[in-house]
């Protein structure tokens, strides 16, 4: 038979901590209301029904939380014939991490094309910290995060999408842009962005 204990408060007999023995859990039933919760302390000893309601603050979640989101947009075009990565100045966004342990998720979307068929366009991310020099190849890969090859005899635009999880290890402002380079051959080269089409960059700070 399951026993029922009815009480308004539980207090520790010799301190402020009440210990749940190993192998035991507290189950929060349907429609229960939970006030202030420290997730670090409760981890592993508590299960919550889908309909449990939290009426107070939830603290103690030290990693994985989204701390802030920033978006930049553009309808401008950037082109280059450089075979080394250069910063696409038509799209940018900046974010100031709240802790050195934070991660920054960068998501970039925009139109890409080469202005000559049978050529490559490579796309990566440019980052500067605290007004310092640009890191034009954040991924560290020769071909970046996107390798677009324009084959055949017709120039075709595509929607280029890249994402990267950065660890800037700073609380100074971080500025991000796309970076592109041309694969070489006949100029004029490679393009990112088009007028009347929206390019976006989204920066998400995640607690590390």
N, C-alpha and C positions, 0 to 999 in steps of 0.2 A: 504494500500500500504506500502511495506517495504522500509524504507529510507536507503540510502547508504551514509556513511561519508567516504571520502577519505582523509587520512592524513599520514604523515611519523612518527609523534611522538605524544604521549599523555603525558601531564605533569599535576601534581596536581597544583591547583590554589594557595593553601596556605600551601604547604608542598610536601613531596615526596610520599605520599600515595594516591592512587585512590581507593575509596570504591565502591564495587558492592552492591547495595541495596539487602536486604533480599528477597529471592524469585526469584531473577534474576540470570542468568548465562551467561557466555561467551562461545560460541560454536566455537571451532577451526575446520574449514571445511576441507574437503578432500584436500590432497596434500599441506596443509599449512606448513610452516617451522617456528618452534618456537626456539628461542635462549635460553639463560640462564633462567632456571625455578626454582622457589622455591616452592616445592610441599606443604609445610605447609601453605604458604600464599594462594595458589591457590585452596587448598582442598575445595570441596563443591561448588565452584562457577564457575568451568570450566569443560567442557566436550571436549574430543578430539576424532576426527574421527580416524578410524583404520590406515589411511594412513598419519596422521600428522607426521611430521619429527622434531626431536629435534636436533638442530645443536650446542647447547651449553651444559653447565653442568646442571644436575638436582640435586638440593639440597633440604634439608628440610625433606627428608624421614628419620625419626629418628629410626624407628623400622622395623624389618623384612628383612632388607638388608643383603645379603650374603657378609661378609667382607673378608673371606679367606677360602680356602679349602686345607686340607693336607691329603695325603694318605700314608699308610704303607702297605707293602706286605711281604709275607713269603711263602716258600715252605717247611718249617720244621714241625716237629711233636712235640707235648707236651703231656705228659701223667701224671696222678696222681692217687693214690689210696686214697687220703685224702677225708674225708667226710665233711670237711670245705672248703670254697672257697679258692683257691690259684691262684696266678697270672700265666697266660700262657705266658711264657717269649719268645715264638717263634714269637709273633706278637705284634708290638707296633707302636704308632705314638704320636707325641707331637705337641702342639699348644700353642701359647702365645696370650691370648685374648687382644684386643686393648682397652677394657673398662670393668669395673667391672660389668656392666649391661648386658654384652654379654651372649648369650646362646651358648652352644656347642652341636651340633647334632652329636652323635656317631653312626656309622653304621658299624657292623662287620659281615663278612661272612666267613665261613670256614667249613671244614668237621668235623663232630663229630661222635663218636661211643663209646660204652662201649665194653670192651674186654671180657665181660661175658654176655650172654643173660639173660633175665628177671631181668635187673638192670636199674637204673636211672642214667642219666647224667644231671646235672644242670649247666647252663651257665649264667654268669652275666658280669659286667664290673668292672675293677680295675682302680682307678684313684689316682695319686699322684700330689700334687701341690708344686711347688718350691723346689723339692727335699725332701719333707716331707714324712710322712708315707703313706703306701698304704691303700686306702679304697677298700677292696676286694669285697664288695657287694653294689655297687653304687645304685642299685634299692631299696635296703633295704628289699627285699622280700626273704623269706627263700628258695624258689625254683627259685629265680633269674628271668631272663627274658626268659629263655628257659628250659623246662623240657622235656627231651627226654627219652622215655622208650623203652628199647630193649626187646621186648617180643618174644615168640616163642622159637625155638631152633637154629635159624640162626642169626649170627651177621651181621647186616646191617648198612652201613654208610649212613648218610644223610648230606645234606648241611644245616648247622645251620645258621640262619640269625637273628640278634637282632639289635634293634635301641633304643636309649634313648636320651632325650633332657636334658642336664645337665646345671645347673646354678652355675658355680664354684665361682662366686663373687670375682674374682681376675684378676690382670694383670700379674701374674707370670706364668711361663711355667707350663702347665698341660700335664701330660703323661698318656696315656690310653693304656690298654691291655685288652684282654679277661680274664675272670676268670672262672674257672670250679671247680666242685666238684663231687665226686662219691657218688652214692646213698647208697653204702654199699653192703656187701655180698662178694662173691668170688673175690679176686684180679685177675689180676693186676689193673683193674680200668677203668678210663675214659680217652678219648683222644680228643684233638683238633688239627686239621691240619694233612696233609699227604704229604710226599715227592711227587714231580711232580704234585701237585695240588696247585693252587694259593689261599692263604688266604688273605683277604683284611680288612683293617680298614680305614674308611674315617671320618675325623673330619671337620665339617663345623661351622665356627663362624657366628652367626646371631646377628645382632644388636638388643639389648633388649630395 
